[in-house]
């Protein structure tokens, strides 16, 4: 929830040396692992040894450089960190004081405790010369590595004591931190009963009131998702509420205007307006740049079980299924019109393909017993299948009531976050448990065990009916 509540904060480091500890340390922390070893760089021209917290660089078996006496070296790399096709010497080290000779003018006196730094040196004509020496990032580092993402650009990867990894890329003046995590907010069923759409149509056909209290939260997340329970239409003759829904397209425009990135549309009401309703809904969102999950048009003959979204270098695969469509059969000639949760082997294969194309897999699923506040056997059985298939997160809707969430773990240690039901986002249902839903919020981060959920929570929402039939949603 950190990134959702305070936003994304880009850290630009404008000086030369990185200091990685905010507090004063009178002694070095116990979690530090002091590395040692010998290796070569620059086609074998230089030999680098790390022993007893000191680095020595040899050329033609002669020592040409030794790390400063006042510095204790934790780890060393020799790599092309600035992407100039030449190696640099990179030290993860400790020294007393946060700053070097060029202390900022607003700092009267340097700290006396130990602080962690990264120094970068260049190999130049048989010498080792300082390249980048002074400034502050704000994290403890247990390990540093260098590698590239899919773009082939080398990055410095720093692992903290909790296993989270931050990525740093070299610019012309030093390192700049890159985002290596993605924040999600997910909302429950946007269930548009007749009183809701009739009120909106009276307000100059505007439905912005549905999301007016959540716009800031949506804007501060990297990915915002909502379940569009009911099919859209631009034909007033097809407008309708329970039991056969047809929702004015202006509701879809309100979703777009609110800043959502993804809608899930595989629901039990997906076929309430037939093939035409599915095709209109999918085209409406896709034409406006929003990922529409769980449904396909009859012209899309290829099986497209998932969508891949990339945010901050993380490839996220998203799938969406529903337990059924209220007895309305999916046409045989269009088997992918609505994605159903029925053939286990087919779902397993969908997930397998999604995993092969992504770093993280999320399944959005319409399941469970209506009005139930606990997950049923059907939900738990499918959750176990998702876990066994390597899914990383599951978000459920349909019961109209809020249900628990938990983290499941398989025998190999793989973890899967499950929200069994987020309840309604908005509806005109009067039952007490139907007017209280929830917002799922979780963060996917790069860790030493791969991409994982590192923060998660559930934030209660309440639906309020005001005068004139106006329905609003806000945090409880």
GUKOLFI-587674 format. One record per residue (C-alpha): x negated, y, z negated. Coordinates in steps of 0.1 Angstrom, whole numbers. Layout:
BEGIN
<<X; Y; Z>> ...
# end
This chain:
BEGIN
<<0; 0; 0>> <<-31; 22; -3>> <<-32; 33; 33>> <<6; 37; 34>> <<7; 61; 5>> <<-24; 82; 12>> <<-27; 77; 49>> <<-57; 68; 70>> <<-88; 86; 60>> <<-117; 87; 84>> <<-151; 90; 68>> <<-177; 109; 88>> <<-212; 108; 74>> <<-230; 139; 84>> <<-264; 137; 67>> <<-290; 110; 70>> <<-292; 85; 40>> <<-262; 65; 28>> <<-256; 64; -10>> <<-231; 37; -17>> <<-222; 41; -54>> <<-202; 69; -70>> <<-210; 64; -106>> <<-243; 65; -125>> <<-261; 32; -131>> <<-287; 31; -158>> <<-296; -4; -148>> <<-291; -24; -116>> <<-259; -44; -114>> <<-260; -81; -120>> <<-241; -89; -88>> <<-270; -79; -66>> <<-287; -108; -48>> <<-323; -99; -39>> <<-331; -115; -6>> <<-365; -127; 5>> <<-381; -140; 37>> <<-402; -133; 67>> <<-391; -127; 103>> <<-402; -110; 135>> <<-390; -82; 156>> <<-395; -65; 190>> <<-405; -97; 209>> <<-428; -108; 181>> <<-448; -76; 180>> <<-439; -69; 143>> <<-438; -92; 114>> <<-414; -82; 86>> <<-416; -97; 51>> <<-394; -91; 21>> <<-408; -102; -12>> <<-403; -89; -48>> <<-379; -61; -36>> <<-406; -48; -13>> <<-407; -47; 25>> <<-440; -49; 45>> <<-443; -46; 83>> <<-474; -62; 99>> <<-487; -57; 134>> <<-515; -79; 147>> <<-517; -93; 111>> <<-524; -59; 96>> <<-500; -41; 73>> <<-489; -9; 90>> <<-460; 0; 66>> <<-448; -7; 31>> <<-414; 4; 17>> <<-417; 33; -8>> <<-427; 23; -44>> <<-397; 40; -59>> <<-373; 19; -37>> <<-361; -16; -45>> <<-350; -34; -13>> <<-321; -58; -16>> <<-319; -69; 21>> <<-335; -60; 54>> <<-325; -62; 91>> <<-345; -56; 123>> <<-320; -50; 150>> <<-308; -26; 177>> <<-284; -7; 153>> <<-282; 25; 175>> <<-276; 6; 207>> <<-306; 21; 225>> <<-320; -13; 235>> <<-348; -10; 209>> <<-349; -25; 174>> <<-347; -5; 143>> <<-357; -15; 107>> <<-326; -12; 84>> <<-330; -15; 46>> <<-303; -20; 20>> <<-320; -7; -11>> <<-317; 10; -45>> <<-334; 41; -58>> <<-328; 65; -87>> <<-308; 95; -77>> <<-282; 99; -50>> <<-300; 123; -28>> <<-334; 127; -11>> <<-356; 158; -7>> <<-328; 176; 11>> <<-303; 177; -18>> <<-271; 196; -9>> <<-272; 232; -21>> <<-241; 228; -42>> <<-257; 200; -63>> <<-277; 216; -91>> <<-295; 184; -102>> <<-297; 149; -88>> <<-283; 119; -107>> <<-308; 99; -128>> <<-292; 65; -125>> <<-297; 39; -98>> <<-277; 42; -65>> <<-275; 20; -35>> <<-286; 33; -1>> <<-292; 23; 35>> <<-324; 36; 52>> <<-331; 33; 89>> <<-366; 34; 105>> <<-379; 33; 140>> <<-408; 14; 154>> <<-428; 39; 173>> <<-462; 33; 189>> <<-474; 8; 163>> <<-459; 28; 134>> <<-427; 28; 113>> <<-411; 62; 111>> <<-380; 74; 92>> <<-349; 78; 115>> <<-319; 83; 92>> <<-322; 92; 55>> <<-293; 109; 34>> <<-255; 109; 25>> <<-226; 91; 9>> <<-200; 64; 19>> <<-185; 51; -14>> <<-186; 13; -17>> <<-209; -13; -34>> <<-226; -36; -9>> <<-235; -73; -15>> <<-246; -80; 20>> <<-252; -64; 54>> <<-251; -79; 88>> <<-251; -66; 124>> <<-230; -79; 153>> <<-207; -65; 180>> <<-170; -68; 186>> <<-155; -75; 220>> <<-169; -43; 234>> <<-205; -54; 230>> <<-215; -24; 208>> <<-235; -33; 178>> <<-221; -24; 144>> <<-233; -26; 108>> <<-211; -47; 87>> <<-211; -41; 49>> <<-195; -66; 25>> <<-184; -55; -10>> <<-182; -76; -41>> <<-146; -85; -34>> <<-155; -98; 1>> <<-140; -70; 21>> <<-161; -58; 51>> <<-164; -23; 64>> <<-178; -16; 99>> <<-201; 12; 108>> <<-211; 24; 142>> <<-241; 46; 151>> <<-234; 80; 166>> <<-259; 106; 177>> <<-262; 119; 142>> <<-258; 88; 120>> <<-232; 62; 110>> <<-194; 67; 112>> <<-171; 43; 95>> <<-146; 24; 117>> <<-113; 10; 105>> <<-114; -27; 99>> <<-80; -31; 85>> <<-43; -26; 95>> <<-14; -16; 73>> <<21; -29; 79>> <<55; -18; 67>> <<84; -41; 76>> <<121; -34; 71>> <<151; -58; 70>> <<182; -60; 91>> <<195; -29; 109>> <<230; -42; 108>> <<253; -16; 125>> <<288; -20; 114>> <<316; 0; 130>> <<318; 27; 102>> <<281; 34; 108>> <<282; 38; 145>> <<315; 58; 145>> <<299; 83; 121>> <<268; 86; 142>> <<288; 91; 174>> <<306; 120; 157>> <<273; 136; 149>> <<265; 146; 185>> <<256; 109; 191>> <<226; 112; 168>> <<216; 84; 144>> <<185; 100; 129>> <<201; 100; 95>> <<195; 63; 93>> <<157; 68; 89>> <<154; 104; 76>> <<141; 93; 42>> <<115; 68; 55>> <<98; 88; 83>> <<68; 97; 63>> <<61; 61; 52>> <<66; 49; 88>> <<42; 75; 101>> <<15; 66; 76>> <<15; 29; 84>> <<-5; 15; 113>> <<24; -8; 123>> <<60; -3; 115>> <<86; -31; 121>> <<123; -34; 118>> <<148; -62; 125>> <<174; -50; 150>> <<201; -74; 141>> <<227; -63; 167>> <<224; -59; 205>> <<223; -25; 221>> <<246; -13; 248>> <<252; 20; 267>> <<288; 10; 276>> <<313; 24; 251>> <<337; -4; 260>> <<312; -29; 245>> <<308; -11; 212>> <<318; -33; 183>> <<313; -43; 147>> <<317; -76; 129>> <<320; -103; 141>> <<309; -95; 177>> <<285; -66; 175>> <<277; -41; 202>> <<256; -12; 191>> <<253; 22; 208>> <<220; 27; 225>> <<215; 59; 205>> <<207; 37; 175>> <<178; 23; 195>> <<167; 59; 203>> <<167; 67; 166>> <<144; 37; 160>> <<121; 51; 187>> <<122; 86; 173>> <<115; 73; 137>> <<82; 60; 149>> <<86; 22; 148>> <<61; 1; 168>> <<79; -33; 168>> <<115; -45; 167>> <<125; -81; 161>> <<157; -91; 180>> <<160; -129; 176>> <<191; -130; 153>> <<223; -149; 150>> <<240; -119; 167>> <<216; -116; 196>> <<241; -131; 221>> <<272; -111; 208>> <<272; -92; 241>> <<259; -121; 262>> <<230; -121; 286>> <<237; -85; 295>> <<233; -74; 259>> <<199; -92; 255>> <<186; -78; 287>> <<197; -43; 280>> <<181; -44; 245>> <<148; -58; 256>> <<145; -33; 285>> <<155; -4; 263>> <<127; -9; 238>> <<101; -21; 263>> <<107; 10; 285>> <<99; 31; 255>> <<67; 14; 245>> <<80; -6; 216>> <<72; -43; 213>> <<105; -63; 214>> <<102; -97; 199>> <<123; -129; 200>> <<142; -123; 232>> <<135; -123; 270>> <<154; -113; 300>> <<168; -140; 324>> <<143; -128; 350>> <<114; -136; 327>> <<110; -172; 337>> <<76; -177; 319>> <<77; -188; 283>> <<64; -157; 264>> <<66; -168; 227>> <<44; -140; 213>> <<32; -105; 218>> <<-4; -95; 210>> <<-10; -60; 195>> <<-45; -47; 189>> <<-50; -21; 161>> <<-84; -10; 148>> <<-101; -39; 166>> <<-78; -65; 151>> <<-58; -87; 175>> <<-24; -95; 159>> <<-1; -121; 173>> <<36; -117; 165>> <<64; -143; 170>> <<101; -141; 162>> <<127; -168; 158>> <<163; -172; 147>> <<180; -203; 132>> <<209; -199; 157>> <<233; -176; 176>> <<267; -182; 159>> <<276; -211; 181>> <<270; -192; 214>> <<247; -213; 235>> <<216; -200; 252>> <<222; -205; 289>> <<204; -235; 303>> <<191; -215; 332>> <<175; -190; 308>> <<160; -211; 280>> <<138; -183; 266>> <<166; -157; 264>> <<167; -160; 226>> <<139; -178; 207>> <<154; -205; 184>> <<140; -222; 153>> <<149; -257; 162>> <<122; -277; 180>> <<93; -281; 156>> <<68; -293; 181>> <<76; -264; 204>> <<72; -239; 176>> <<39; -255; 166>> <<26; -251; 202>> <<37; -215; 203>> <<17; -208; 171>> <<-13; -227; 184>> <<-14; -206; 215>> <<-9; -174; 195>> <<-38; -183; 172>> <<-61; -189; 202>> <<-55; -154; 214>> <<-56; -135; 181>> <<-73; -128; 148>> <<-41; -128; 127>> <<-7; -144; 132>> <<27; -131; 119>> <<60; -149; 123>> <<92; -129; 118>> <<121; -153; 112>> <<159; -150; 109>> <<168; -178; 85>> <<184; -187; 52>> <<218; -186; 35>> <<239; -155; 36>> <<241; -136; 2>> <<217; -160; -14>> <<190; -144; -36>> <<167; -175; -35>> <<152; -193; -5>> <<169; -225; 5>> <<155; -258; 16>> <<156; -248; 53>> <<135; -218; 47>> <<110; -237; 25>> <<106; -265; 51>> <<99; -241; 79>> <<75; -221; 56>> <<55; -253; 51>> <<54; -259; 88>> <<42; -223; 94>> <<15; -228; 67>> <<3; -261; 82>> <<2; -244; 116>> <<-22; -217; 104>> <<2; -187; 103>> <<-11; -159; 81>> <<21; -140; 72>> <<59; -147; 74>> <<86; -121; 71>> <<122; -133; 68>> <<156; -117; 73>> <<193; -127; 76>> <<206; -135; 41>> <<216; -98; 36>> <<201; -101; 1>> <<166; -95; -12>> <<147; -127; -19>> <<113; -134; -36>> <<79; -133; -19>> <<48; -153; -26>> <<15; -165; -12>> <<13; -201; -2>> <<-20; -220; 1>> <<-28; -253; 19>> <<-54; -279; 8>> <<-81; -262; 29>> <<-76; -229; 11>> <<-58; -211; 39>> <<-34; -186; 25>> <<0; -174; 39>> <<20; -145; 26>> <<58; -151; 28>> <<86; -127; 23>> <<117; -150; 23>> <<142; -122; 29>> <<140; -84; 30>> <<178; -81; 29>> <<196; -54; 48>> <<179; -22; 59>> <<213; -7; 65>> <<248; -21; 67>> <<284; -13; 56>> <<286; -44; 34>> <<299; -35; -1>> <<286; -65; -21>> <<261; -54; -48>> <<232; -76; -35>> <<238; -64; 1>> <<232; -27; -6>> <<197; -34; -20>> <<170; -44; 4>> <<133; -41; 5>> <<103; -28; 24>> <<74; -52; 28>> <<40; -36; 28>> <<8; -54; 34>> <<-27; -47; 47>> <<-48; -70; 69>> <<-85; -66; 64>> <<-117; -80; 77>> <<-133; -101; 49>> <<-162; -126; 45>> <<-135; -153; 51>> <<-121; -137; 82>> <<-91; -115; 87>> <<-68; -118; 56>> <<-41; -101; 37>> <<-59; -81; 10>> <<-30; -60; -4>> <<7; -66; -4>> <<39; -56; -22>> <<76; -53; -19>> <<93; -19; -25>> <<131; -19; -33>> <<154; 1; -10>> <<190; 11; -16>> <<218; 19; 8>> <<240; 48; -1>> <<274; 57; 15>> <<281; 94; 13>> <<310; 115; 23>> <<324; 112; 58>> <<310; 77; 63>> <<274; 87; 63>> <<250; 58; 53>> <<215; 66; 42>> <<186; 45; 29>> <<159; 54; 4>> <<136; 39; -22>> <<155; 28; -52>> 
# end
